[in-house]
Amino acid sequence: MNQTLATKTMIAAVFFYSVINFVVAMGEDSKPFVNYDEPVASYLNRIQKGKQRFAFDGSVSFSKWQKAARDSLVKLIGLKQMSKELVDFKSKVVVDSSVSVDGAYTRQLCVLETEPGIRVPFYYLVPNRSKHKRLFPIFISPHGHDKLGLHSYSGTFKNDKHRDEVLAREGNIAEQAVLRGFVSIAPATRGLASELLVPDPMGRHGKRPCRAQLIHCLLAGRTPTAERVWDMQRILDWVLKQPEVDSNRIIMCGNSGGGVLTTYMAAIDPRITVAIPSCSFTSSISPEGYIFHCDCCLIPGFRNWGGWKELAGLIAPRRLLIIHGVKDGLHHRPTVDALGSEVHAIFKMAGVPSHMSLKWGNSGHRFYPQLMWPFIGESITNSITR
């Protein structure tokens, strides 16, 4: 069989595999996520298709497609513009004194100025060095729409009520990581953390700070996603200068909006070796045209670029674990499952089908540590393909 025929055969197989899985997924729940009446339904179907300029094509060079698609994405979200605007800015960090937590790890509150006047706090958690004589893998976990997110994730609770609420949903994910031997970073997410909100003083944007951030960003030619990726990259720059870290093992994980940020960060920055978006990785729109993600995740013209399977394609051949909850009302299982099949097909064509997995937890919009840690353990134990 010649190479052209082999490629066509593989593409046909991938398409067949995706269709079969979509049918199976729809069979589990054939009810549409939403319904739109005409003429809105036809209007949405027409305008939301987009040009899909970087739709994944298995017949072209994988590396060339990735480079072109990533370069375009960086420009599309406004990150390239930010890089040009801030090329001469030097990030500044203030590191608080170290606090020992039950003798198991130390905790420091750090503040990094990522652009003029924007000071991003993050907790830096390090395992007890006397118990570990090796370099530590890195675990970075941006939060979603939780104003106390960095405190929740790090286990730095404000009061008993806060502790009970977070532990009930196993949301102290950064603390779990440090107890498992990771240098763990719990950063504030710009526009979502109380320390980094953009006010909506007249309520013009629905009294939603994250939407106010979006509007201001759009006027400036950037997006909240670009700002958040920028902040995470600057934090990671700092972390990689610390003597105790292993730069070849960097895990990023967040829930909800933190999962969206995890996906974009991993797609754009190849330093991330394992990405685990929780309750967030789904198609931009449902088959009916419903937009799943929050306003602050909006990327103008995104459908002209591609979709979420292309974001996943930029992560391959690194490792990707997609996690959702079966009772999460913000997402639609048939849509997620169908997308998961397409993503798995891309990883298969990249030669690393085992590097991608989709798993379902038995509850709602939360972390599922019991699904995460085995995948992470296997990923950092085995040789990670960069």
N, C-alpha and C positions, 0 to 999 in steps of 0.2 A: 504493500500500500504506500503510495507516495505521500510526501509531507502535506500537500494541500488537501488530499482526500482525508488524511488522518485528522487534520485540523477540523474539517467540515464535519466529520463523524463525531468528534468530541463535542463540538458546539451543539450538534443535534441531540446528543445524549444529555448534555447539560440542560437544554431546553425541555426535553421530555421529562427529565428528573424534576425540574422546577414545576412544570404543569401538573404532574402527578401529585406532588406534595401540596400544591395549591388546592387541588380538588379534594384531597384528603382533609386539609385544614378546613376548607369551607364546609365539608361534610360534618365536621364536629359542631359547627355553629354557622348555619347558612344565613342567619339573620343579619341584615346590613347593620353597620355600626350606627348610622344615621340615615335619614331620608331627606332629600331635597325635592321640592316640587318644581315643575317646569314654570318658566324657562330657566330657573336658576341651575337645575341639574345639568342641562346641556351646556350652559354658559361655563360652569365650573369644569366640566369635562373637556371643553375646548381650550380654555386658557391655561389649565394646570398641566397640560402635557409637557409643554416646554420643548426646547430644541434638543436637549439632552446631548450637548456637544461632546461630553466625555463619558457617555454611556459605555459601560465595559464591553469590550470586543475581544473575545478570546483568540481571534485570528491575527491580532497585532502583537508586537513585542510587549511583554508585560512591563518591563522596566521603563520602556519609552512611554507607554501609556501612563504609568504612575507618575513619572516626572512631569509630563505635560499637564495631567489632571491636578497634581498637587500645586504646581506653580500657578495654575489658573485659580484654584480654590483660595490660595493665600491672597491673591489679588482681589478675588470676589468678596471675601468677608471684610476686607479693609485692613488686613494685617500687614500687607506690604506697605500701604500708606503710613501706618503707624511706625513701621521700621524706618522709613525715610524721615518722618517727622522727628523721631527720637534717636536718630543715629548718634548724636553727640551727647545724649544723656547717659550719665553713669548712675546705675542703681545704687542706693545707699541702704544699709541694713543696720538695725539696732537690735541687739540680742540681750534679752533679760537674763538675770541670774538663773542658774540651774536649780531645779527642785527635784529631790528624790521622791518617787512614788512607791511606797511599800517596799523599797529596796529592789524592785524589779526593773525599773527604768527611770530615766531622768526626763524632765519636761522643761522646755524653755519656750517662752512667748517671744517671738521675733516679729519685727515690723520691717518690711522691705518697701522702699519708695520705688515704684516701678515706672512712674513718669512724674513730672513735676506736680507735687502736692497730693499725689495718690499713694497713700501708705497702706499696704496690704498686710494685715497681721496673719501669722500662722504659728501653730504649735509645732515644735520640733521635739520629737520623742525618740530617745535612744535607749536600746536595751542595756542592762547592767553589763559593763565591759568585763567585770571580773568573772562572769559566767560564760562569756563568749570571747574567744580569741581568734576572730576572723573578721573580714569585712562584711558589713551588713547589706543585704538587698534593700532597695528603697521602695517605700509604699507611699504614694501621694493620693490624697482623697479629697477632691473638691466637693462641696455640698451643693444642694439645690435650694429650693424655696423654703429655707429654714433660717430665720434671722439669727439664730444662735448656732448656726451650722458648725462652725469650727470648734465650738465648745462641746456641742453634742458629739461630734465625731471623735474628739480627743478624750472624751470622758471627763472633761473639766466642767462639771455640772454647776449650774447657778444655785440650785436648791434641790430639795428632796423630790419635788414634783417633776422638775426637769429630769432628774436621774431616773425616776420611775418610768416616765414616758419614753425616754430614749432606750433604756434597757429592755423595755417590753417589746420593742421592735428590733432589738439587737443593732441599734444604730451607732454604737460607739466603735465604729469600724477601724478608725486609726489607732485606738487603744488596743483593740484586738490584735492589730498588726504588730505593734511593738512588743506585745506579750508573746508573739510567735517568732520574735527574732528579727524584725525589720526595723530599720530606721524609718520612722513614720512621720509624715507631714500632713497636718490638717489645716489647710489654708482657708481664708475667707474668700468667698466668690463675689466678685464685684457686681453690685446691683442687687444682690440677694442677702448678704450679711448685714446686720445692723450697723456695722462699722463702715460699710461702703455703699450705703444707699444713695440713690439720686432722688431728692425730694420731688413731690408733686404738690406744691403748695396750694394751688387753686383747684385741685381735683380734676384738672382738665384731662388727665390720662387715666381716669377711673380710680384715682387714689391708689394706683399700683406703681410703686417705685421702679419695679423691673421694666414696666412699659415706658415709664418716663425716661429711663436709661436708653431704651431702644430709640425713642423719638429724637433725643439729643444726639445719639450716635449717628442716626441716619442723616441728620442735618450736617454732620461733620464728615460724612463720607466713610464712616466706620460702622461696626456693629458691636453689640454686647459680646457676641461670641469672640470677635477679634480681641477685645479688651481682656476677656477672661483667659484666652489662650496666651496672650502676651504676658499677663501676670504669672501664669503657671510656668511659662518658659523662663522668666526671670528668677522665680523661686528655684526652679530646677538648676539654673546656672549656679546659684549660690550653694545649693545642696551638694552638687557634684565637686565642689572645692573642699568639702569636709573630708578629713582623713579616714573616717570610719566607714565610708560608703563604698559599695560595689557598683561602679557605673555601668556594668553590663547587665544588671538585673534591676530594672525599674518597672514597678507595677503601678498602674493608675486605675483608680476605681471610684465611682461616685454614683449616687442614686438620683433619679429624676433629672433635674437640671444639671446636677453634677455628673450624671451619666452622659448627657448631651455634650458637656464640656470634655469629658473623658474621650468620647468618640472623635471629636474634632482635634483635640490635642494629639491623640495617637495617629490620626490620619495625616497630620501636618508635620509632627515632630518624630522622626525615626528613633529618637533616644528612648521612647517608651517601648518596652519589650513585651509587656503584657497589658492588655486593656480589658477592663471589665465594666461596661456600662450596665447599670441596674435600673430596671423599670423605665427605660428611656429609648432603647434602640428599636426604632420602627420606621416604616415608610413615612415620608413627609406628609402624605395624604392617604386617606382610606380610598377604596375603589369608588366610593360615592363622592369623594372630593373633600371630606372632612380633614381639617388640619389638626394633627395630634399634639404638636408641641406648643408651649407657651409663646406668646408674642415676642418675648425677649430672646427667643432662639431663632427669630426670623432672619433669613439671609436673602435679600432682594435678588431675584433672578436665579435662585438656586436650581429651579427646574430646567433652566436653560443650560446649567452646568451638568447636572446628573441627578443622583438620588442617594439614598442611604446605603444602597448596595455598593455604590462607587466609593463612599466613605470607607466602607469595610475593605474594599479592594486596595485602598491606600495603606491599610494596616498590614495586609498580607505581605510577606510570609511570617510576620510576627504573630503573636498569639492573641486571640479574641474570644472572650466568653460573654455571651449575651444572656442576661438573666431577666426574667419577668415573673410576675405573680399572677396566678390564674384568676384571682379575685380583684385585680387592679382595673377599676372602671375607667381609667384614663387611656387604656390601650385595648386593642382588639386582637384576640389570639389568632384568628385566621390570617389577618394581615401580617402579624409578626411571624407566624410559621411560614407563610409563603415567602416572605423576605429572607427568613433564615435559610430556606432551601437555596435561594439564589446566591446568598453569601457563601454557603458551604460549597456551592459549585465553583465559585471564584477561587476559593482556597484550594479546592481540588485541582483546578487548572494551574494554580501556582505551585502545585506539587506538595502541598502541606495540608491535606484534609483534616488531619488530627489536631491542627493548630486552631481550629475554630469549633465552637460548640454553642448550642442554644439550650438552656435549661429553664424549667418552670418550677417556681416555688408554689407552695400550697396556700398562700395567703394573698395579701394585697400589695400596696405601693410601698415597698420597704426592702431592706437588704435581706439576703439569704446566705449567711456565712457558711452554712453547711454545704452549699453548692459551690461556693467560691474557693474555699481553702484547698480542697483536693486538686482543683485545676491549677491554682497558683503553685502548689507544692510540686506538682509534676512539671510545670513549666520552668521553674527555676532550678529544678534538679537536673533536668535534661539540658542538653546544649540548645541555647536559644538562637534561632536563625535571625540575624539582624537584617 
